Amino acid sequence: KSELMECILMSVLSTIRVPKPGDRVHKDECALSFSSPESEGGLYVCMNTFLGFGSQYVDRQHARTGQRAYLHITRTRKAKEDDSNSGSGHPPKKKPTRLAIGIEGGFDVEQEQYEEDVKVVILPDRQEVMSEDLATMPDVVRERSSSADSVSHTLQVQQWDGEVRQESRHAADLKQLDNGVKIPPSGWRCEVCDLQENLWMNLTDGKVLCGRRYFDGSGGNNHALQHFQETGYPLAVKLGTITPDGADVYSYEEDDMVLNSKLAEHLTHFGIDMMTMEKTERTMTELEIAVNQRVGEWEVIQESGTTLRPLFGPGLTGMKNLGNSCYLNSVMQVLFTVPDFQSKYVSNIDKIINEAPSDPTQDFKTQVAKLGYGLLSGEYSKPAPDPGDENGASEPRGDQIGIAPRMFKALVGRGHPEFSTNRQQDAQEFLLHFINMVERNCRSGPNPSEAFRFLVEERIVCQQSQKAKYTQRVDYIVQLPVPMDQATNTEELQEAERRREEGDSSAPTVRAQIPFTACMAALSEPEILTDFWSSAVQAKTTATKTTRFASFPDHLVIQIKKFTFGLDWVPKKLDVSIDVPDTLDLSALRATGQQPGEELLPEVAPPPLMTPDVEVKGILGSHGNEEDDSLYSPLLCQSVSPVLDDSTVSQLCEMGFPPEACRKAVYYTGNTGIDAAMNWIMSHMDDPDFSAPLVLPGCSSGPGTTPTESLSEEHLATIVSMGFSRDQATKALRATSNVLDRAVDWIFSHLDDLESMDVSEGGRSAAESEGGRDPPPGPRVRDGPGKYELFAFISHMGTSTMCGHYVCHIKKDQQWVIFNDQKVCASEKPPKDLGYLYFYRRVAE
């Protein structure tokens, strides 16, 4: 038998590769489904490409590629031993971690205990070489069959790189002053404000100062941070967290919690014996947990006070939390209830898989289809076995086997500074990020993101001349303001605040009650523009801006703007309850366009912002005209510099933003003040060129280049996919320094002019290109009645989008269902008043 096995292996030896560093070995998940080694039939790993396939796809892969040798991995769960020391018959609860904020059991991503069986299978006859037989094989075969780190393990390590503390680059050579400072073992106070908690000792000079102010206004007074800004001394240790095992060390220069392998030495310098210290303060992790548990919010949103009935079946599949991936889970659960996404990816699953490239793990369409089928098919919507039952049998507890979207998360997050990590994220930002990816990958064929796309009309009226200007832009989400001054329980709020200020620990937590009608009124009321440059009067004056819907989408997404900034620019979350309705009629907010007898503002660009010693004369030249946003000749760009409000730039820099980003924020908001500049920064923080130097519109980004040469083909294709011509896309990108988001806004504000514009030097106009007969192509948007019904909402628990937890509620067959990662249950009291993102669908009239 051994000789036979050796002959069989030697016949396929030439096709077997040794995994090299950098190779992705998919030992945990099928490339085309959510089958794993724990699934029925196990997982087959191709010994040439290292792709994993479930039992239903391995024969297809063999037929398609001819590859015969596969490593067959099966795992069965081990029975867990009872904890005889617990005294209660139940396993002891684990201490909370950053992944366990407010959730019983937490986001436990520890590996279950499994027994693993590995063998080589040769297709098509499925001849098996057992693991014990491999020991008799030549060394090269054993080497090629040995285990390598799976891609999911490698990704997990990479993704947690931002969460697991790294050694500070300042630790090894940290400068410590010989200033005679010795720190007592207790009795510390901030040297500036006498605060006695949240104290940090600078490891360079021994200064004891209070920490940062928290999101809710508690914490310190930022004196330790200010000391770093004044001195540049980078490392500080939190007093009260020092134990023989370590302490909380923060690097201001690296802006993160860090490790310090020389901490004991650095503490000894100031008379602190690390080996005798005891913990008296909560660590930053423990504080994060405490701050996040907003009273009542967690219990209400998760419906913790009631026994929920678990649900199983098609469309009722849970998703495993991969470590702060609840934002992704909630968004994708909702998106795959939208018919456009179902028909694009799930109805065509067989066709998509048959057309998948050689490495389907890197193909967007394949991985989205795999996720959609996993959620809707019901194949993975089965009760999870009780970990304490060796037979795997249990009563349904709500937890499911579910699916773990590892490949999907890795693919959609690849290259993104936030979504590639395992840090918590904003669900709204991820929704827009995913929609952008769908736009880029649906340049031909149906585009499901069109279900959310709509046009916004902005009408600006100069109050001095009463002339108007109309612009349109594309949007996907309605951002609904929260007018806190419209709360209906103001007296209760004031009383609760008074008791808290008096130190009354029994003061109740009162949530502001905001009418939904007040939010809609705040959205629709005219905005006053106090520094508007009017082309009619050729000066700055006051104007009003009114926003309306130029089209109504099939599905409407409303974001409640709960996350805002205080007067001191400290981020905070508004704790509000809003009576969001089940049905919505927005017909009154439909745009009407230019009114009879209404005069339009002349299409004249405002004078460019320049330094006093630069003349305006000659700048237009042959490179621009009075109706062109590209006002700057590339030859003159180096001599033209914008006049910026230095005080606003300085304020932004003091908040920690990159100087070039601050300059751009002030420039692009026209020196209109700190509020507008801060809003620009918050909207563009994820831009790849956020910290890049300011480049004036129309100017080249470097010597020897022209705007045309620097255009991104990907940006061009994205704009063309929205229904515009390539010439129009080129014009928009050239006018906005090749920044995609700004180019899209620009093109919609120039729709009326696109037909007659000469969109390329020496080229034809859009009208000439179309023979002068057809109107210029515009955005593909759907339109219909503005009446909607609520079908889903996503809720957030915690004080910031960067921490906490997300769940979603979806209406299925007139029954509200709560999706809380792997738990899928019938909802008894859907907390519709506490949502963050609301999803409506059009109601047919």
Helices and strands as residue ranges (DSSP letters): H 2-12, G 13-15, E 43-46, E 52-54, H 58-65, E 69-77, E 114-122, E 127-130, H 131-134, H 139-145, H 151-159, G 160-162, E 166-167, E 199-202, E 208-210, H 223-231, E 235-238, E 249-251, E 256-259, H 263-268, G 274-276, H 284-292, H 297-301, H 326-335, H 339-341, I 342-346, H 349-354, G 360-362, H 364-376, H 406-413, H 427-441, G 448-451, E 454-462, E 468-475, E 478-480, G 484-486, H 490-501, E 512-514, H 516-524, E 527-534, E 539-549, E 555-560, E 563-565, E 571-573, E 576-578, E 583-585, G 587-589, G 637-639, H 646-654, H 659-668, H 674-684, H 713-721, H 726-735, H 740-748, H 766-769, E 787-797, E 805-812, E 815-820, E 823-826, G 832-834, E 835-842
